[in-house]
Structure formats: C-alpha cells, structure tokens
Amino acid sequence: MPDALRERLGKKEIVKQLGSSEKEALSSYPSFHAKIEQIFSGLNQPLAGEEETDTQNMSELEAHVQLIKKLRELGFDPYHQKFNSEGHPSDEAYKGKVAEGILDGYPVNENTGDPVGLSEEDAALVRALYSGPRETPAPTLADAKNLYLQEKESAGIEAADYKKLRQRAERVIGHAIDAIGGDRRITDVRRADARLIRDYLKGDIDVKLSTAKR
C-alpha cells in the first residue's frame, strides 16, 4: 500500500487470492492489478479542504509523461521495439487483460456497450495498451519554463532565491504567451514571434530593455 494512502484506508496492504495455482494467479493478476491502480488513482484525489491539482490543465507533454510513468508502473517498457511487458511472454494477451481490467471499473452503456464516465487518463492508457503510446509531443513555452524551474530546484537553490526565480520566470513566460496569443510549441515559435515578444515586453509591459532582449 502506498504510504500516502495508508492513513485514508487504515491498512497497510490489500490481500486477495487470485487462484489456486500459479497459472490461475498469473491469468487473474493483470485485471486485478489494473482495478487496484484505478482505486488508488481515485483515492489520490484531494479530499474536501485539501489543495487540488487540476490534471485537466496538463500540457500534452505533461500528460504524455504521466502516461509513460503509468505504463512502466504496470510493468511495460513503452519504448521497446515490440512494446513488451516484463516477464510476460504473451504480450498482447497481457496488455489486453490490463486494458479490460481498467474498463471493467466503469459502468457500461447498455445501448452502445461503451464505458460510462471513462476518464481521459484511463482512455489514453487503454489506447496505449492496445496500439502503443504516441510520439512524445514537442514541449511548449510553459513546458520549457517548468523544466527550467525543475532543474534549478534540483540544483539545490535556496528557497527564497527559488521563489523569486519562479515568480520572474512565470511572469516573463506569461507575458510571452500573451504576446503571441497562446502557449505554442517551441518548434512553432519563429523569429517573428520573438520580435513580437520583445516589442510587447518593451512597449505594453514596459520592462527593462535587457530583460526584453533576453
């Protein structure tokens, strides 16, 4: 049981017999594991009064990173040539069982047979299990800002200095996004956009010329 969930559930582990033989246990494990992961995911949502994290506001890159992390937690190597699972010779069958286990946690529309209320995260995970993950999306300006701040924080910068750095980075990138009309992928930002950002900072925002040039 993850440490963060022990207090909420009041237990340290979940125990269930998956069969009377090793073969039965291995067959039952994927769907049961997927259901437990889904339960844990729901329990990780903040309680009333706790700080909320809006996962729906994730960038494409952040959502992709979360997806890859989840696939690895389920025992898959998403970057392997054949997208193999670790220790399971029948890869396609195993992936199918995991996907079915995820979908089994949702009610089904009697008319269409489709799961009702399927979250975007689980939908992406099921698609990846059946057809493999998409190519890694190009980072946006906000992604670059977040990576920059993560690197600075991991370097052991003082808390007070990091706070100032974060505020400045968020302010400047926020202005840049406003200047070009949205949080674009870095690969789509052109020289003309850089000029727009510079002129916006110098004129509309009235920041120092040295900051605008940077």
Z-matrix of the N, CA and C atoms (Angstrom, degrees):
N
C 1 1.459
C 2 1.538 1 109.15
N 3 1.332 2 119.16 1 127.25
C 4 1.471 3 119.93 2 177.11
C 5 1.525 4 110.88 3 -57.56
N 6 1.334 5 115.62 4 140.72
C 7 1.468 6 120.30 5 -176.72
C 8 1.525 7 111.78 6 -55.48
N 9 1.331 8 116.81 7 -38.65
C 10 1.467 9 120.59 8 -175.66
C 11 1.533 10 112.51 9 -65.69
N 12 1.333 11 117.03 10 -19.97
C 13 1.471 12 119.96 11 -176.42
C 14 1.523 13 113.18 12 -103.56
N 15 1.319 14 117.17 13 -9.12
C 16 1.471 15 119.38 14 -176.92
C 17 1.525 16 112.49 15 -60.91
N 18 1.334 17 115.96 16 -40.92
C 19 1.463 18 119.50 17 -178.39
C 20 1.521 19 110.86 18 -66.25
N 21 1.335 20 117.33 19 -39.12
C 22 1.464 21 120.24 20 -178.89
C 23 1.521 22 112.02 21 -67.95
N 24 1.338 23 116.82 22 -39.16
C 25 1.467 24 119.98 23 -176.01
C 26 1.526 25 113.01 24 -91.47
N 27 1.323 26 116.45 25 -19.78
C 28 1.455 27 119.30 26 -179.76
C 29 1.509 28 113.42 27 71.72
N 30 1.327 29 118.08 28 24.59
C 31 1.461 30 121.87 29 178.02
C 32 1.512 31 109.64 30 -149.19
N 33 1.335 32 115.27 31 160.70
C 34 1.456 33 120.16 32 -176.94
C 35 1.521 34 113.35 33 -99.66
N 36 1.337 35 116.65 34 -16.90
C 37 1.454 36 118.93 35 -177.98
C 38 1.522 37 111.12 36 -154.83
N 39 1.308 38 115.66 37 161.45
C 40 1.460 39 122.77 38 174.28
C 41 1.519 40 107.43 39 -116.49
N 42 1.306 41 117.13 40 124.47
C 43 1.460 42 121.50 41 -176.27
C 44 1.525 43 109.50 42 -119.07
N 45 1.334 44 115.91 43 131.97
C 46 1.462 45 120.94 44 177.92
C 47 1.518 46 108.76 45 -150.10
N 48 1.328 47 116.48 46 134.48
C 49 1.452 48 120.61 47 175.97
C 50 1.533 49 108.81 48 -77.54
N 51 1.304 50 116.52 49 124.04
C 52 1.463 51 121.21 50 -176.07
C 53 1.530 52 112.95 51 -97.68
N 54 1.315 53 116.96 52 -1.25
C 55 1.461 54 119.82 53 178.36
C 56 1.511 55 110.43 54 159.64
N 57 1.309 56 115.29 55 174.53
C 58 1.465 57 120.22 56 -178.70
C 59 1.526 58 112.06 57 -98.10
N 60 1.339 59 116.47 58 1.16
C 61 1.463 60 120.44 59 178.59
C 62 1.519 61 108.85 60 -144.12
N 63 1.321 62 116.22 61 164.13
C 64 1.463 63 120.42 62 179.30
C 65 1.522 64 110.49 63 -61.90
N 66 1.333 65 117.11 64 -38.37
C 67 1.461 66 121.12 65 -179.73
C 68 1.519 67 111.12 66 -62.74
N 69 1.341 68 116.91 67 -44.20
C 70 1.463 69 120.82 68 178.52
C 71 1.527 70 111.08 69 -65.38
N 72 1.326 71 116.29 70 -40.47
C 73 1.465 72 120.38 71 -179.13
C 74 1.530 73 110.68 72 -64.21
N 75 1.339 74 117.12 73 -43.79
C 76 1.465 75 120.48 74 179.32
C 77 1.519 76 111.63 75 -65.51
N 78 1.324 77 116.13 76 -33.44
C 79 1.460 78 120.27 77 179.05
C 80 1.524 79 111.54 78 -71.23
N 81 1.333 80 117.06 79 -36.78
C 82 1.466 81 121.89 80 -176.14
C 83 1.525 82 112.64 81 -83.80
N 84 1.328 83 116.06 82 -21.89
C 85 1.463 84 119.96 83 -172.23
C 86 1.529 85 114.33 84 -58.80
N 87 1.351 86 120.07 85 -47.63
C 88 1.476 87 119.07 86 -173.50
C 89 1.520 88 113.96 87 -56.45
N 90 1.339 89 117.50 88 -49.10
C 91 1.467 90 119.50 89 -177.44
C 92 1.519 91 111.16 90 -68.38
N 93 1.344 92 117.38 91 -37.22
C 94 1.463 93 119.81 92 179.31
C 95 1.521 94 110.64 93 -67.45
N 96 1.332 95 115.70 94 -42.22
C 97 1.471 96 119.99 95 178.78
C 98 1.522 97 110.60 96 -61.70
N 99 1.338 98 117.18 97 -41.98
C 100 1.462 99 120.61 98 -179.79
C 101 1.523 100 110.76 99 -63.57
N 102 1.340 101 116.92 100 -39.84
C 103 1.462 102 120.17 101 179.12
C 104 1.526 103 110.94 102 -64.49
N 105 1.337 104 117.11 103 -41.80
C 106 1.463 105 120.81 104 179.50
C 107 1.525 106 110.33 105 -64.78
N 108 1.327 107 116.88 106 -40.93
C 109 1.465 108 120.19 107 177.79
C 110 1.524 109 110.68 108 -61.67
N 111 1.337 110 115.70 109 -37.74
C 112 1.465 111 119.70 110 178.97
C 113 1.528 112 110.27 111 -67.14
N 114 1.331 113 117.26 112 -39.80
C 115 1.466 114 121.24 113 177.45
C 116 1.522 115 109.97 114 -62.77
N 117 1.332 116 116.19 115 -46.45
C 118 1.463 117 120.49 116 179.50
C 119 1.527 118 110.49 117 -60.44
N 120 1.331 119 116.68 118 -40.71
C 121 1.462 120 120.72 119 179.74
C 122 1.520 121 110.76 120 -60.36
N 123 1.332 122 116.81 121 -41.88
C 124 1.459 123 120.43 122 178.25
C 125 1.515 124 112.15 123 -67.51
N 126 1.330 125 116.14 124 -38.12
C 127 1.463 126 119.56 125 -179.68
C 128 1.522 127 111.86 126 -70.82
N 129 1.312 128 116.35 127 -22.43
C 130 1.468 129 119.73 128 178.37
C 131 1.515 130 112.86 129 -75.40
N 132 1.344 131 117.51 130 -9.43
C 133 1.453 132 119.76 131 176.21
C 134 1.526 133 108.91 132 -68.31
N 135 1.324 134 118.87 133 142.63
C 136 1.461 135 120.78 134 -175.51
C 137 1.519 136 112.75 135 -66.45
N 138 1.316 137 115.50 136 143.01
C 139 1.456 138 121.35 137 174.63
C 140 1.520 139 109.77 138 -76.92
N 141 1.333 140 115.72 139 168.53
C 142 1.466 141 119.88 140 178.62
C 143 1.520 142 109.59 141 -57.72
N 144 1.313 143 116.21 142 130.23
C 145 1.457 144 120.32 143 179.76
C 146 1.513 145 113.79 144 93.91
N 147 1.369 146 116.67 145 -14.86
C 148 1.452 147 119.11 146 177.93
C 149 1.522 148 109.75 147 -87.07
N 150 1.315 149 115.55 148 159.11
C 151 1.457 150 120.09 149 178.71
C 152 1.523 151 109.48 150 -67.11
N 153 1.308 152 116.84 151 133.20
C 154 1.453 153 121.33 152 -178.31
C 155 1.527 154 110.73 153 -96.53
N 156 1.340 155 114.16 154 149.48
C 157 1.455 156 121.28 155 174.17
C 158 1.509 157 107.93 156 -118.22
N 159 1.328 158 117.72 157 117.98
C 160 1.454 159 121.84 158 -176.48
C 161 1.521 160 109.41 159 -86.15
N 162 1.356 161 117.24 160 91.80
C 163 1.452 162 121.19 161 -178.31
C 164 1.517 163 111.10 162 -68.92
N 165 1.336 164 117.58 163 -20.21
C 166 1.451 165 119.50 164 179.28
C 167 1.525 166 111.72 165 -68.19
N 168 1.322 167 117.43 166 -17.96
C 169 1.458 168 121.05 167 179.26
C 170 1.521 169 112.47 168 -91.68
N 171 1.330 170 116.86 169 9.58
C 172 1.458 171 120.08 170 177.02
C 173 1.522 172 109.97 171 -64.81
N 174 1.321 173 115.76 172 147.03
C 175 1.455 174 119.59 173 171.79
C 176 1.530 175 108.54 174 -74.19
N 177 1.332 176 115.88 175 168.87
C 178 1.465 177 119.78 176 177.93
C 179 1.521 178 111.01 177 -59.31
N 180 1.331 179 116.25 178 -39.21
C 181 1.460 180 120.04 179 -179.31
C 182 1.521 181 111.19 180 -66.93
N 183 1.331 182 117.26 181 -43.97
C 184 1.466 183 120.62 182 179.37
C 185 1.524 184 110.94 183 -62.57
N 186 1.331 185 117.32 184 -41.63
C 187 1.466 186 121.06 185 178.33
C 188 1.526 187 110.32 186 -64.56
N 189 1.334 188 116.33 187 -38.03
C 190 1.467 189 120.60 188 179.42
C 191 1.530 190 110.54 189 -65.77
N 192 1.323 191 116.54 190 -42.48
C 193 1.469 192 120.52 191 178.82
C 194 1.525 193 110.43 192 -61.74
N 195 1.341 194 116.73 193 -40.94
C 196 1.461 195 120.98 194 177.60
C 197 1.528 196 110.83 195 -62.98
N 198 1.330 197 116.24 196 -40.07
C 199 1.458 198 120.83 197 179.40
C 200 1.530 199 111.11 198 -63.46
N 201 1.316 200 117.16 199 -46.53
C 202 1.460 201 121.19 200 179.44
C 203 1.528 202 110.55 201 -61.18
N 204 1.329 203 116.21 202 -40.70
C 205 1.469 204 120.59 203 177.74
C 206 1.522 205 110.78 204 -61.17
N 207 1.334 206 116.91 205 -43.33
C 208 1.460 207 120.88 206 -179.79
C 209 1.525 208 111.38 207 -65.04
N 210 1.332 209 117.57 208 -41.71
C 211 1.466 210 121.11 209 178.48
C 212 1.523 211 110.70 210 -60.36
N 213 1.329 212 116.29 211 -40.83
C 214 1.461 213 119.52 212 179.69
C 215 1.524 214 111.36 213 -68.57
N 216 1.335 215 116.40 214 -36.18
C 217 1.461 216 119.67 215 177.02
C 218 1.523 217 110.93 216 -63.22
N 219 1.325 218 116.87 217 -29.77
C 220 1.464 219 121.71 218 178.99
C 221 1.529 220 112.02 219 -83.06
N 222 1.328 221 117.14 220 -2.65
C 223 1.451 222 120.62 221 175.64
C 224 1.502 223 115.48 222 98.70
N 225 1.330 224 118.58 223 15.39
C 226 1.455 225 121.75 224 -178.75
C 227 1.520 226 111.47 225 -107.54
N 228 1.335 227 114.99 226 150.70
C 229 1.453 228 121.15 227 172.53
C 230 1.524 229 107.01 228 -106.81
N 231 1.325 230 118.16 229 96.93
C 232 1.469 231 120.07 230 -173.93
C 233 1.515 232 114.08 231 -67.00
N 234 1.339 233 118.10 232 -14.92
C 235 1.461 234 120.36 233 -178.45
C 236 1.527 235 112.69 234 -100.88
N 237 1.339 236 116.49 235 2.46
C 238 1.458 237 119.39 236 174.72
C 239 1.519 238 109.08 237 -69.86
N 240 1.325 239 116.21 238 147.68
C 241 1.463 240 120.44 239 -176.83
C 242 1.533 241 111.83 240 -54.05
N 243 1.336 242 116.50 241 -38.34
C 244 1.466 243 120.56 242 -178.18
C 245 1.528 244 112.30 243 -104.67
N 246 1.352 245 116.44 244 9.69
C 247 1.463 246 121.13 245 -179.76
C 248 1.533 247 109.94 246 51.53
N 249 1.336 248 115.54 247 52.39
C 250 1.458 249 121.21 248 -175.23
C 251 1.518 250 112.15 249 -78.31
N 252 1.326 251 114.90 250 152.84
C 253 1.458 252 120.35 251 169.71
C 254 1.514 253 108.00 252 -94.33
N 255 1.308 254 116.18 253 153.89
C 256 1.455 255 120.74 254 -176.43
C 257 1.527 256 110.71 255 -83.42
N 258 1.334 257 116.56 256 118.11
C 259 1.456 258 120.09 257 174.85
C 260 1.512 259 115.03 258 82.47
N 261 1.314 260 118.10 259 9.16
C 262 1.461 261 121.33 260 179.68
C 263 1.523 262 109.00 261 -124.73
N 264 1.354 263 117.29 262 106.05
C 265 1.464 264 120.25 263 -173.96
C 266 1.518 265 113.38 264 -65.06
N 267 1.337 266 118.61 265 -32.39
C 268 1.462 267 120.90 266 -178.56
C 269 1.527 268 108.27 267 -94.74
N 270 1.328 269 116.02 268 80.95
C 271 1.458 270 121.21 269 -170.93
C 272 1.524 271 112.69 270 -61.58
N 273 1.338 272 116.54 271 -48.55
C 274 1.452 273 119.53 272 -176.10
C 275 1.522 274 111.02 273 -63.41
N 276 1.334 275 116.65 274 -41.83
C 277 1.466 276 120.48 275 179.18
C 278 1.525 277 110.95 276 -64.03
N 279 1.331 278 115.78 277 -40.93
C 280 1.465 279 119.75 278 -178.73
C 281 1.523 280 111.04 279 -66.92
N 282 1.340 281 115.72 280 -44.58
C 283 1.461 282 118.67 281 178.32
C 284 1.524 283 110.99 282 -61.71
N 285 1.320 284 116.24 283 -38.43
C 286 1.458 285 120.11 284 178.28
C 287 1.521 286 112.08 285 -63.02
N 288 1.322 287 116.13 286 -40.29
C 289 1.468 288 119.95 287 179.07
C 290 1.526 289 111.12 288 -64.91
N 291 1.337 290 116.52 289 -40.73
C 292 1.465 291 120.03 290 178.53
C 293 1.525 292 110.01 291 -63.97
N 294 1.330 293 116.66 292 -44.76
C 295 1.461 294 120.67 293 179.51
C 296 1.524 295 111.07 294 -61.83
N 297 1.338 296 116.81 295 -42.63
C 298 1.460 297 120.53 296 178.81
C 299 1.523 298 110.88 297 -63.69
N 300 1.335 299 116.10 298 -37.19
C 301 1.456 300 119.90 299 178.51
C 302 1.520 301 111.75 300 -62.73
N 303 1.333 302 116.58 301 -37.09
C 304 1.467 303 120.76 302 177.67
C 305 1.520 304 109.94 303 -66.83
N 306 1.328 305 116.44 304 -47.65
C 307 1.462 306 121.19 305 -177.02
C 308 1.524 307 111.61 306 -67.77
N 309 1.324 308 117.37 307 -30.42
C 310 1.465 309 120.79 308 179.99
C 311 1.518 310 112.49 309 -64.86
N 312 1.327 311 116.31 310 -18.15
C 313 1.463 312 119.57 311 179.54
C 314 1.520 313 113.27 312 -79.31
N 315 1.323 314 117.75 313 -0.86
C 316 1.463 315 121.76 314 -179.30
C 317 1.530 316 110.68 315 -116.18
N 318 1.344 317 116.87 316 147.28
C 319 1.472 318 119.21 317 172.89
C 320 1.526 319 109.67 318 -66.89
N 321 1.340 320 115.82 319 158.23
C 322 1.463 321 121.06 320 -175.44
C 323 1.518 322 110.64 321 -115.04
N 324 1.324 323 115.95 322 136.46
C 325 1.464 324 121.15 323 174.17
C 326 1.523 325 108.60 324 -69.47
N 327 1.317 326 116.96 325 120.95
C 328 1.457 327 120.69 326 -174.87
C 329 1.521 328 112.45 327 -65.04
N 330 1.319 329 117.72 328 -27.44
C 331 1.464 330 120.75 329 -177.53
C 332 1.527 331 112.62 330 -82.77
N 333 1.340 332 116.77 331 -39.78
C 334 1.464 333 120.03 332 -175.51
C 335 1.520 334 113.67 333 -103.74
N 336 1.338 335 116.42 334 -20.72
C 337 1.457 336 120.01 335 -176.12
C 338 1.516 337 113.48 336 78.79
N 339 1.351 338 116.81 337 4.24
C 340 1.461 339 120.97 338 -179.04
C 341 1.529 340 110.85 339 -85.48
N 342 1.337 341 117.75 340 148.78
C 343 1.468 342 120.06 341 176.71
C 344 1.526 343 110.64 342 -66.62
N 345 1.310 344 116.11 343 142.87
C 346 1.464 345 121.83 344 -178.73
C 347 1.524 346 108.91 345 -100.34
N 348 1.349 347 116.26 346 130.35
C 349 1.460 348 120.42 347 177.02
C 350 1.513 349 114.08 348 78.09
N 351 1.330 350 117.99 349 19.61
C 352 1.457 351 121.10 350 -179.66
C 353 1.522 352 109.87 351 -62.47
N 354 1.327 353 116.43 352 123.19
C 355 1.457 354 120.36 353 -178.55
C 356 1.527 355 110.61 354 -70.17
N 357 1.335 356 116.26 355 155.90
C 358 1.460 357 120.62 356 178.45
C 359 1.524 358 110.95 357 -60.83
N 360 1.321 359 115.84 358 -37.02
C 361 1.470 360 120.45 359 -179.29
C 362 1.526 361 110.80 360 -64.05
N 363 1.341 362 116.77 361 -46.60
C 364 1.460 363 120.23 362 -179.73
C 365 1.523 364 111.35 363 -70.09
N 366 1.330 365 117.09 364 -35.80
C 367 1.464 366 120.27 365 177.95
C 368 1.529 367 110.12 366 -61.89
N 369 1.339 368 116.66 367 -43.58
C 370 1.464 369 120.74 368 178.85
C 371 1.524 370 110.84 369 -65.21
N 372 1.332 371 116.25 370 -37.25
C 373 1.463 372 120.34 371 -179.90
C 374 1.524 373 110.73 372 -67.08
N 375 1.321 374 117.27 373 -43.07
C 376 1.466 375 120.93 374 178.98
C 377 1.531 376 110.25 375 -63.94
N 378 1.336 377 116.82 376 -43.62
C 379 1.470 378 119.64 377 178.37
C 380 1.524 379 110.95 378 -60.25
N 381 1.344 380 116.02 379 -41.66
C 382 1.462 381 119.91 380 -179.47
C 383 1.526 382 111.24 381 -66.13
N 384 1.321 383 117.53 382 -36.05
C 385 1.464 384 120.98 383 179.38
C 386 1.526 385 111.15 384 -66.62
N 387 1.304 386 116.65 385 -36.81
C 388 1.461 387 120.19 386 -178.50
C 389 1.527 388 113.04 387 -82.87
N 390 1.330 389 118.00 388 -36.24
C 391 1.467 390 119.57 389 -172.98
C 392 1.524 391 114.19 390 -128.05
N 393 1.333 392 117.38 391 1.94
C 394 1.458 393 120.25 392 -179.80
C 395 1.522 394 111.96 393 89.33
N 396 1.323 395 118.10 394 154.82
C 397 1.475 396 121.14 395 -179.68
C 398 1.522 397 111.31 396 -72.53
N 399 1.331 398 115.52 397 155.32
C 400 1.460 399 120.61 398 176.24
C 401 1.530 400 110.15 399 -71.10
N 402 1.319 401 115.15 400 170.41
C 403 1.460 402 118.56 401 172.76
C 404 1.525 403 109.32 402 -64.99
N 405 1.317 404 115.74 403 151.08
C 406 1.465 405 120.24 404 -179.53
C 407 1.526 406 109.93 405 -62.53
N 408 1.348 407 117.66 406 124.04
C 409 1.474 408 119.99 407 179.74
C 410 1.518 409 111.32 408 -65.30
N 411 1.318 410 115.77 409 150.34
C 412 1.462 411 120.24 410 175.95
C 413 1.528 412 109.56 411 -68.48
N 414 1.326 413 118.32 412 142.24
C 415 1.466 414 120.94 413 -179.92
C 416 1.522 415 112.03 414 -69.42
N 417 1.313 416 115.68 415 148.26
C 418 1.460 417 122.25 416 175.58
C 419 1.531 418 109.10 417 -94.50
N 420 1.331 419 115.66 418 178.65
C 421 1.462 420 119.50 419 175.98
C 422 1.527 421 110.99 420 -59.72
N 423 1.331 422 116.19 421 -41.72
C 424 1.471 423 119.67 422 179.33
C 425 1.523 424 110.87 423 -66.01
N 426 1.335 425 117.47 424 -38.02
C 427 1.467 426 120.58 425 176.17
C 428 1.522 427 110.56 426 -60.61
N 429 1.338 428 116.32 427 -43.59
C 430 1.462 429 120.56 428 179.62
C 431 1.525 430 110.75 429 -62.24
N 432 1.335 431 115.98 430 -40.62
C 433 1.469 432 120.23 431 177.85
C 434 1.530 433 110.36 432 -62.01
N 435 1.335 434 116.36 433 -45.13
C 436 1.469 435 120.20 434 -178.98
C 437 1.518 436 111.42 435 -63.92
N 438 1.335 437 117.11 436 -40.44
C 439 1.464 438 120.48 437 178.08
C 440 1.529 439 110.24 438 -64.84
N 441 1.312 440 116.83 439 -42.26
C 442 1.462 441 121.77 440 178.25
C 443 1.534 442 110.68 441 -58.39
N 444 1.333 443 116.25 442 -45.26
C 445 1.460 444 120.20 443 -179.41
C 446 1.525 445 111.63 444 -68.60
N 447 1.338 446 116.97 445 -37.57
C 448 1.465 447 119.82 446 177.43
C 449 1.518 448 111.23 447 -62.55
N 450 1.341 449 115.87 448 -41.55
C 451 1.459 450 120.15 449 179.35
C 452 1.527 451 110.67 450 -63.92
N 453 1.317 452 116.75 451 -42.10
C 454 1.458 453 120.48 452 179.78
C 455 1.526 454 110.92 453 -65.73
N 456 1.333 455 116.02 454 -41.97
C 457 1.463 456 119.66 455 -179.30
C 458 1.527 457 111.14 456 -65.66
N 459 1.341 458 116.89 457 -41.99
C 460 1.464 459 120.23 458 -179.56
C 461 1.523 460 112.15 459 -68.95
N 462 1.333 461 116.22 460 -19.43
C 463 1.468 462 120.19 461 178.76
C 464 1.527 463 112.15 462 -76.96
N 465 1.350 464 116.57 463 -5.23
C 466 1.457 465 120.08 464 176.25
C 467 1.511 466 114.40 465 85.56
N 468 1.318 467 117.17 466 29.00
C 469 1.453 468 120.62 467 179.03
C 470 1.530 469 110.26 468 -65.75
N 471 1.306 470 117.13 469 146.99
C 472 1.461 471 121.95 470 179.43
C 473 1.534 472 110.32 471 -59.75
N 474 1.337 473 115.96 472 145.69
C 475 1.465 474 121.09 473 -175.33
C 476 1.525 475 112.14 474 -57.77
N 477 1.324 476 116.07 475 -44.40
C 478 1.470 477 120.02 476 -178.60
C 479 1.525 478 110.75 477 -65.36
N 480 1.344 479 116.59 478 -41.40
C 481 1.459 480 120.37 479 179.06
C 482 1.526 481 110.89 480 -67.58
N 483 1.340 482 115.71 481 -38.63
C 484 1.463 483 119.44 482 179.73
C 485 1.516 484 110.75 483 -64.98
N 486 1.319 485 117.54 484 -39.08
C 487 1.459 486 120.99 485 179.36
C 488 1.526 487 110.70 486 -60.04
N 489 1.338 488 116.24 487 -45.24
C 490 1.466 489 120.53 488 178.94
C 491 1.526 490 110.70 489 -64.44
N 492 1.338 491 115.25 490 -41.63
C 493 1.467 492 120.46 491 179.55
C 494 1.525 493 110.83 492 -62.40
N 495 1.332 494 115.91 493 -43.99
C 496 1.469 495 120.45 494 -179.34
C 497 1.526 496 110.95 495 -64.41
N 498 1.315 497 116.49 496 -44.06
C 499 1.464 498 119.95 497 179.93
C 500 1.529 499 111.25 498 -61.92
N 501 1.348 500 115.83 499 -41.96
C 502 1.469 501 119.52 500 179.92
C 503 1.528 502 111.01 501 -66.85
N 504 1.334 503 116.73 502 -43.14
C 505 1.463 504 120.55 503 -179.34
C 506 1.525 505 111.02 504 -64.20
N 507 1.333 506 116.57 505 -43.51
C 508 1.467 507 119.83 506 -179.91
C 509 1.527 508 111.07 507 -65.64
N 510 1.326 509 116.31 508 -37.15
C 511 1.465 510 120.51 509 179.83
C 512 1.533 511 110.77 510 -66.98
N 513 1.329 512 116.04 511 -48.09
C 514 1.466 513 119.96 512 -176.45
C 515 1.528 514 111.37 513 -67.71
N 516 1.331 515 117.37 514 -45.65
C 517 1.468 516 119.88 515 179.48
C 518 1.528 517 110.31 516 -66.47
N 519 1.326 518 116.67 517 -35.17
C 520 1.461 519 119.62 518 175.70
C 521 1.517 520 111.63 519 -60.71
N 522 1.329 521 116.79 520 -42.72
C 523 1.469 522 121.26 521 177.36
C 524 1.533 523 110.44 522 -64.86
N 525 1.328 524 116.22 523 -39.88
C 526 1.470 525 120.00 524 -179.45
C 527 1.526 526 110.67 525 -63.92
N 528 1.324 527 116.40 526 -41.31
C 529 1.463 528 120.74 527 178.81
C 530 1.523 529 110.67 528 -64.93
N 531 1.323 530 115.78 529 -40.32
C 532 1.472 531 119.83 530 177.14
C 533 1.525 532 110.61 531 -63.14
N 534 1.321 533 116.26 532 -39.20
C 535 1.466 534 120.84 533 -175.25
C 536 1.519 535 112.59 534 -64.51
N 537 1.345 536 117.36 535 -36.88
C 538 1.469 537 120.05 536 -176.80
C 539 1.529 538 112.32 537 -103.52
N 540 1.336 539 115.98 538 6.17
C 541 1.462 540 119.52 539 172.23
C 542 1.510 541 116.34 540 81.06
N 543 1.323 542 117.66 541 23.88
C 544 1.462 543 118.81 542 176.42
C 545 1.521 544 112.17 543 152.62
N 546 1.327 545 115.45 544 165.97
C 547 1.464 546 121.49 545 -178.94
C 548 1.529 547 109.25 546 -84.57
N 549 1.311 548 116.52 547 88.26
C 550 1.463 549 120.99 548 -176.03
C 551 1.516 550 112.52 549 -83.22
N 552 1.328 551 114.40 550 156.91
C 553 1.462 552 119.13 551 170.45
C 554 1.527 553 108.88 552 -65.32
N 555 1.327 554 115.04 553 144.19
C 556 1.463 555 119.72 554 -177.18
C 557 1.526 556 110.56 555 -59.83
N 558 1.337 557 116.61 556 -35.15
C 559 1.460 558 119.84 557 -179.33
C 560 1.523 559 112.50 558 -66.27
N 561 1.344 560 116.75 559 -16.22
C 562 1.465 561 120.56 560 -179.00
C 563 1.530 562 112.69 561 -99.18
N 564 1.327 563 116.95 562 -2.66
C 565 1.467 564 120.33 563 179.64
C 566 1.518 565 108.79 564 -84.70
N 567 1.316 566 115.93 565 123.41
C 568 1.461 567 121.46 566 -176.73
C 569 1.536 568 110.99 567 -108.32
N 570 1.336 569 115.27 568 174.17
C 571 1.458 570 120.65 569 -179.50
C 572 1.537 571 111.16 570 -58.55
N 573 1.329 572 115.59 571 -38.02
C 574 1.461 573 119.49 572 179.40
C 575 1.526 574 110.96 573 -63.18
N 576 1.337 575 116.19 574 -34.99
C 577 1.464 576 119.86 575 177.72
C 578 1.531 577 110.37 576 -67.49
N 579 1.319 578 115.88 577 -39.03
C 580 1.474 579 119.80 578 178.28
C 581 1.527 580 110.57 579 -61.05
N 582 1.321 581 115.79 580 -37.78
C 583 1.478 582 118.99 581 177.91
C 584 1.525 583 110.44 582 -66.87
N 585 1.330 584 116.14 583 -40.34
C 586 1.470 585 119.61 584 177.81
C 587 1.525 586 111.08 585 -59.95
N 588 1.325 587 114.99 586 -42.74
C 589 1.471 588 119.83 587 179.83
C 590 1.526 589 109.79 588 -64.03
N 591 1.340 590 116.67 589 -45.93
C 592 1.471 591 120.87 590 -179.93
C 593 1.526 592 111.05 591 -59.77
N 594 1.331 593 116.09 592 -47.69
C 595 1.459 594 119.96 593 -177.63
C 596 1.526 595 111.63 594 -66.99
N 597 1.333 596 116.01 595 -35.76
C 598 1.466 597 120.56 596 178.83
C 599 1.530 598 110.31 597 -64.94
N 600 1.322 599 115.40 598 -42.38
C 601 1.462 600 119.33 599 -179.93
C 602 1.526 601 111.53 600 -68.42
N 603 1.316 602 116.56 601 -39.87
C 604 1.470 603 120.09 602 -178.70
C 605 1.526 604 111.80 603 -72.62
N 606 1.337 605 115.88 604 -37.91
C 607 1.456 606 119.64 605 -174.19
C 608 1.506 607 114.41 606 -94.52
N 609 1.334 608 116.84 607 -68.28
C 610 1.460 609 121.46 608 -173.61
C 611 1.530 610 112.70 609 -68.12
N 612 1.326 611 116.87 610 -37.01
C 613 1.470 612 120.16 611 -176.18
C 614 1.521 613 111.68 612 -95.80
N 615 1.335 614 115.90 613 -25.28
C 616 1.469 615 121.52 614 177.46
C 617 1.530 616 111.93 615 61.25
N 618 1.350 617 115.56 616 51.94
C 619 1.461 618 119.05 617 174.48
C 620 1.532 619 108.51 618 -92.44
N 621 1.334 620 116.16 619 173.74
C 622 1.446 621 120.28 620 179.72
C 623 1.521 622 110.22 621 -64.01
N 624 1.320 623 116.35 622 146.44
C 625 1.455 624 121.96 623 -178.77
C 626 1.531 625 110.51 624 -58.91
N 627 1.340 626 117.05 625 -39.75
C 628 1.475 627 120.06 626 -178.21
C 629 1.536 628 110.96 627 -63.40
N 630 1.341 629 116.24 628 -38.69
C 631 1.458 630 120.82 629 177.99
C 632 1.521 631 110.41 630 -66.70
N 633 1.328 632 117.12 631 -43.40
C 634 1.459 633 121.68 632 179.51
C 635 1.531 634 111.07 633 -60.30
N 636 1.332 635 117.16 634 -41.32
C 637 1.461 636 120.44 635 -179.99
C 638 1.517 637 111.34 636 -66.22
N 639 1.337 638 117.23 637 -39.74
C 640 1.460 639 119.83 638 177.27
C 641 1.513 640 110.60 639 -62.35
